[in-house]
């Protein structure tokens, strides 16, 4: 009944936008950023984010927003396709890795393109490329040196082949090749055999590989932001646009530029978040300058939670990036995939509103389709729910989603249903949890022989009390639903 009511309401809300001018859309995507790294106007927050606060005060903040995975490549793929990554793969694309997309696969960029939008991607891609196209004749796939590739050739398989008209970025900041790519061409040629860099402000490392002369990790964040600003400045108000700006921050290497050093009370990581916030401000400013703010949807979110240096920050600065939740990047616990999630749409979303609706980044596909009038087939964006009823404040007659699946590693899943979450494996941690962290929050580490974990997040957001043995019927029912999804059943309702 909930499915039918929600679907009917979604169609009614979508029809209200059919005769209006379609909005521009900008997705600002942080990298390894915890749900509690945004200040939201709290003057006591150790990391102050005035521009994200500004975005939130003019839009809707989701307290229960999630990425598809606790790591980056899968989350990016799921957001762009409206389909959970685990239907196709689980891990990240490594250095010189192939594209994760099937030929002609649905993406929101391709959908926007078909709806007459100008589309552009900036920054971190990390979804693979067609390396065979530029590999020199006779060179095997195991060869990764600068001399193995013809860097003057067109570089296919990336953003331009997935629905974007333009791309400017560095691929992935901590993986080779270390250079700038514009469109499907190398703007700077990686000629050095191994990267060498100056000492990094907040630590981090680079995988060995070819690097262009003069490449500097400190340039990445301000450069990709400036390129996005310049692209927006060129847009014609008469034609809608979609921009996807994928920040490299605050992912390792932690490289805030000097003007931001010491601006937070959470070390260089906090400073990097503050620099990211300043880049968000530049995007908001250019929209205002161009008079585009009122007809532009701006979304800020992140691919997953903070990395394991969060343990060290907790001890050193009393700053826990996951806030009241357990877990970090890679984890099935909430902190691995519950991320900042802010949506601003003037005139459609009530300013300063909040929602505790459980939403996922896969839901953006169906939402954008409804807004632009694109008719999704039942084979496209199969896990994506239309968020318009929530965004516009309509009564949703119960939760929008039937359930939400989380996954990072092969064979290990969590299912969220209402206030309950089943972790269908022995532990939600991907690695050893810090003893200081466990003691600080009064937690216990779950052992490998544990049959599973069940938590009530409303009563226990820290996931400290395992209720698995107390509710066997709930475990059985949730596990059966999870199996249906993993075996191929779509998460979203079928479309007419």
Residue pairs with C-beta under 8 A, 6 or more apart in sequence:
2 397
2 398
2 399
2 402
3 402
3 493
5 396
5 397
5 398
6 385
6 389
6 396
6 397
6 398
6 400
6 493
7 493
9 389
9 394
9 395
9 396
9 397
10 370
10 386
10 388
10 389
13 370
13 386
13 388
13 389
13 392
13 394
14 370
14 371
14 373
14 386
14 388
17 370
17 371
17 373
17 388
18 373
21 240
21 295
22 115
22 240
22 371
22 372
22 373
23 240
23 295
23 296
23 297
23 345
23 371
24 235
24 240
24 241
24 242
24 243
24 292
24 295
24 296
24 297
25 112
25 117
25 240
25 241
25 242
25 243
25 296
25 297
25 299
25 368
26 242
26 243
26 244
26 245
26 283
26 287
26 296
26 297
26 298
26 299
27 79
27 243
27 244
27 245
27 299
27 301
27 364
28 245
28 247
28 280
28 283
28 298
28 299
28 300
28 301
29 76
29 79
29 124
29 244
29 245
29 246
29 247
29 301
29 302
29 303
30 247
30 249
30 250
30 276
30 300
30 301
30 302
30 303
30 339
30 340
31 72
31 124
31 246
31 247
31 248
31 249
31 250
31 251
31 302
31 303
32 72
32 250
32 251
32 252
32 302
32 303
32 304
32 305
32 306
32 307
32 329
33 249
33 250
33 273
33 276
33 302
33 305
33 306
33 321
33 339
33 340
34 305
34 306
34 310
34 320
34 321
34 322
34 323
34 328
34 335
34 339
35 305
35 321
35 322
35 323
35 325
35 335
35 338
35 339
35 340
36 320
36 321
36 322
36 323
36 324
37 47
37 49
37 250
37 270
37 273
37 306
37 321
37 340
38 47
38 49
38 52
38 53
38 56
38 340
38 342
39 45
39 47
39 48
39 49
39 50
39 52
39 53
40 49
40 52
40 53
40 56
40 61
41 53
41 56
41 57
46 264
46 265
46 266
46 270
46 317
46 318
46 319
47 264
47 265
47 266
47 270
47 273
47 274
47 319
48 263
48 264
48 274
48 277
49 273
49 274
49 277
49 280
50 277
50 281
51 277
51 278
51 280
51 281
51 284
52 277
52 280
52 300
52 340
52 342
54 281
54 284
55 280
55 284
55 298
55 300
55 342
55 344
56 342
56 344
56 352
57 351
57 352
58 344
58 346
58 351
58 352
59 298
59 342
59 343
59 344
59 345
59 349
59 351
59 352
59 353
60 342
60 343
60 344
60 349
60 350
60 353
60 354
60 355
60 390
60 391
61 341
61 342
61 353
61 354
61 355
62 341
62 342
62 343
62 354
62 355
62 356
62 357
62 359
63 354
63 355
63 356
64 338
64 355
64 356
64 357
64 358
64 359
65 301
65 338
65 339
65 340
65 341
65 359
65 360
65 361
66 337
66 338
66 339
66 341
66 358
66 359
66 360
66 361
66 404
66 406
66 416
67 75
67 78
67 79
67 301
67 302
67 303
67 304
67 337
67 339
67 360
67 361
68 74
68 75
68 77
68 78
68 79
68 84
68 85
68 86
68 337
68 360
68 361
68 362
68 406
68 407
69 75
69 78
69 85
69 86
69 90
69 303
69 304
69 337
69 406
69 407
69 408
70 304
70 305
70 327
70 329
70 330
70 331
70 332
70 336
70 337
70 406
70 408
70 430
71 91
71 92
71 303
71 304
71 329
71 330
71 408
72 92
72 124
72 126
72 251
72 303
72 304
73 85
73 91
73 92
73 93
73 100
73 126
73 127
74 85
74 86
74 89
74 90
74 91
74 92
74 407
74 408
75 85
75 303
75 304
75 337
75 361
76 126
76 127
76 246
76 303
77 85
77 88
77 89
77 100
77 101
77 127
78 84
78 85
78 360
78 361
78 362
78 383
79 108
79 361
79 362
79 364
80 107
80 108
80 109
80 127
80 162
80 244
81 101
81 105
81 106
81 107
81 108
81 362
81 365
81 381
82 106
82 108
82 362
82 363
82 364
82 365
82 366
82 376
82 380
82 381
82 382
82 383
82 384
83 106
83 362
83 381
83 382
83 383
83 384
84 362
84 383
84 405
84 407
84 491
85 407
86 405
86 407
86 413
86 486
87 488
88 100
89 100
90 407
90 408
90 409
90 410
92 126
93 100
93 126
93 127
93 128
94 175
95 144
95 175
95 176
95 207
95 209
96 131
96 144
96 176
96 209
97 128
97 129
98 128
98 129
98 130
98 131
98 157
99 127
99 128
99 129
99 130
99 157
99 158
99 161
100 127
100 128
101 107
101 127
101 128
101 157
101 161
101 162
105 162
106 365
106 379
106 380
106 381
107 162
107 163
108 163
108 242
108 364
108 365
108 368
109 119
109 121
109 159
109 162
109 163
109 164
109 242
109 244
110 162
110 163
111 163
111 365
111 368
111 369
111 372
111 374
112 119
112 163
112 240
112 242
112 368
112 372
113 119
113 163
113 164
113 165
114 374
115 240
115 372
115 373
115 374
116 239
116 240
117 239
117 240
117 241
117 242
117 372
118 165
118 166
118 235
118 239
118 240
118 241
118 242
119 163
119 164
119 165
119 166
119 241
119 242
119 243
119 244
120 164
120 165
120 166
120 167
120 168
120 228
120 231
120 241
120 242
120 243
120 244
121 159
121 164
121 166
121 167
121 169
121 243
121 244
121 246
122 167
122 168
122 169
122 224
122 225
122 227
122 228
122 231
122 243
122 244
122 245
122 246
123 169
123 170
123 220
123 224
123 245
123 246
123 247
123 248
124 169
124 170
124 171
124 172
124 173
124 246
124 247
124 248
124 251
125 158
125 159
125 167
125 169
125 171
125 172
125 246
126 171
126 172
126 175
126 246
127 158
127 162
128 157
128 158
129 155
129 156
129 157
129 158
129 171
130 155
130 156
130 157
130 158
130 161
131 141
131 149
131 157
132 141
133 153
133 154
133 155
133 156
133 157
134 149
134 150
134 151
134 153
134 154
134 155
135 141
135 143
135 148
135 149
135 150
136 147
136 148
136 149
136 150
139 148
139 149
144 176
144 209
144 210
145 193
145 210
146 177
146 190
146 191
146 192
146 193
146 210
151 186
151 189
151 190
152 186
152 189
154 184
154 185
155 181
155 184
155 185
155 186
156 184
158 167
158 181
158 184
159 167
160 166
160 167
160 183
160 184
161 184
164 244
166 183
166 231
167 181
167 182
167 183
167 184
168 180
168 181
168 182
168 183
168 224
168 227
168 231
169 180
169 181
169 224
169 246
170 178
170 179
170 180
170 181
170 220
170 224
170 248
171 177
171 179
171 181
173 217
173 220
173 248
173 251
173 253
174 204
174 205
174 206
174 207
174 251
174 252
174 253
175 206
175 207
175 209
176 190
176 195
176 206
176 207
176 208
176 209
176 210
176 211
177 186
177 190
177 209
177 210
177 211
177 212
178 190
178 195
178 206
178 209
178 210
178 211
178 212
178 215
179 186
179 187
179 188
179 189
179 190
179 210
179 211
179 212
179 215
180 186
180 187
180 188
180 212
180 215
180 223
181 187
188 212
188 213
188 214
188 215
189 212
190 209
190 210
190 211
190 212
190 215
191 210
191 211
191 212
191 213
192 210
192 211
192 212
192 213
193 210
194 208
194 209
194 210
194 211
195 206
195 208
195 209
195 211
195 215
196 211
197 206
197 216
197 217
200 217
200 253
200 254
200 255
201 254
201 255
201 256
201 261
201 268
201 271
202 253
202 254
202 255
202 256
202 267
202 268
202 269
202 271
202 272
203 252
203 253
203 254
203 268
203 309
204 252
204 253
204 254
204 255
205 252
205 253
206 217
206 253
217 253
217 255
218 255
218 257
220 248
220 255
221 247
221 248
221 249
221 255
221 257
221 275
221 276
221 279
222 257
222 279
224 245
224 246
224 247
224 248
225 245
225 247
225 279
225 282
225 283
226 282
228 243
228 245
228 283
229 282
229 283
229 286
231 243
232 241
232 243
232 283
232 286
232 287
232 290
232 292
233 286
233 289
233 290
235 241
235 290
235 292
237 290
237 291
237 292
245 283
247 276
247 279
249 256
249 272
249 273
249 275
249 276
250 269
250 272
250 273
250 276
250 306
251 307
252 307
252 309
254 268
254 269
254 272
255 272
256 268
256 271
256 272
256 274
256 275
257 275
260 271
260 272
260 274
260 275
260 278
261 268
261 271
262 271
263 270
263 271
263 274
264 270
264 271
264 273
264 274
265 317
265 319
266 273
266 313
266 317
266 319
267 313
267 316
267 317
269 306
269 309
269 313
270 313
270 317
270 319
280 300
283 298
284 293
284 298
287 293
287 296
287 298
293 346
294 346
294 347
295 346
296 345
297 343
297 344
297 345
297 371
298 343
298 344
298 345
299 341
299 342
299 343
299 344
299 364
300 340
300 341
300 342
301 339
301 340
301 341
301 342
301 361
302 339
302 340
303 339
304 329
304 330
304 336
304 337
304 339
305 321
305 322
305 327
305 328
305 329
305 331
305 335
305 336
305 337
305 338
305 339
306 321
306 322
306 328
306 329
306 335
307 328
307 329
308 328
308 329
308 431
310 320
310 321
310 322
310 328
311 328
311 433
311 434
311 436
311 437
313 319
313 320
313 321
314 320
314 434
314 436
314 437
314 440
315 434
315 436
315 437
315 440
321 328
321 335
322 328
322 334
322 335
322 338
324 461
324 462
325 333
325 334
325 335
325 338
325 461
325 462
325 463
326 333
326 334
326 335
326 428
326 441
326 443
326 462
326 463
326 464
327 333
327 334
327 335
327 336
327 428
327 429
327 463
328 335
328 336
329 336
330 336
330 408
330 409
330 430
330 431
331 408
331 428
331 429
331 430
332 406
332 407
332 408
332 412
332 413
332 414
332 423
332 425
332 428
332 429
332 430
333 423
333 428
333 429
333 463
334 421
334 457
334 461
334 463
336 406
336 408
336 428
336 430
337 406
337 408
341 359
341 361
343 349
343 391
345 391
348 391
348 392
349 391
349 392
349 393
350 393
353 393
355 390
357 390
357 396
357 399
357 400
358 399
358 400
358 401
358 404
358 416
359 385
359 387
359 390
359 400
359 401
360 383
360 385
360 401
360 404
362 381
362 383
362 384
362 491
363 384
363 385
363 386
363 387
363 401
364 384
364 387
365 376
365 380
365 381
365 384
366 376
366 381
366 384
366 385
366 386
366 387
366 492
367 384
367 385
367 386
367 387
367 388
367 391
368 374
369 375
369 376
369 381
369 386
370 386
370 388
371 388
375 495
376 384
376 495
377 495
378 490
378 494
378 495
381 492
382 490
382 491
382 492
383 405
383 490
383 491
383 492
384 492
385 400
385 401
385 492
385 493
387 400
388 394
389 395
389 396
389 400
390 396
390 400
399 418
401 491
402 417
402 481
402 491
403 415
403 416
403 417
403 478
403 481
403 482
403 485
403 491
404 415
404 416
404 417
404 491
405 413
405 414
405 415
405 416
405 482
405 485
405 486
405 491
406 413
406 414
406 415
406 416
407 413
407 414
408 430
409 430
411 425
412 424
412 425
413 424
413 425
413 482
413 486
414 421
414 422
414 423
414 424
414 428
415 421
415 422
415 424
415 478
415 479
415 481
415 482
415 485
416 457
417 478
417 481
419 456
419 457
419 458
419 459
420 454
420 455
420 456
420 457
420 474
420 478
421 454
421 455
421 457
421 463
422 452
422 453
422 454
422 474
422 475
422 478
422 479
422 482
423 452
423 453
423 454
423 455
424 452
424 479
424 482
425 452
425 453
426 446
426 447
426 448
426 449
426 450
426 451
426 452
426 453
427 445
427 446
427 447
427 448
427 450
427 453
428 446
428 453
428 463
429 445
429 446
432 445
433 443
433 445
437 443
438 444
438 445
441 462
441 464
442 464
443 462
443 464
444 464
446 453
446 466
450 466
450 468
451 468
452 468
452 475
452 479
453 463
453 466
453 468
454 466
454 467
454 468
454 470
454 471
454 474
454 475
454 478
455 463
455 465
455 466
455 467
456 467
457 463
468 475
485 491
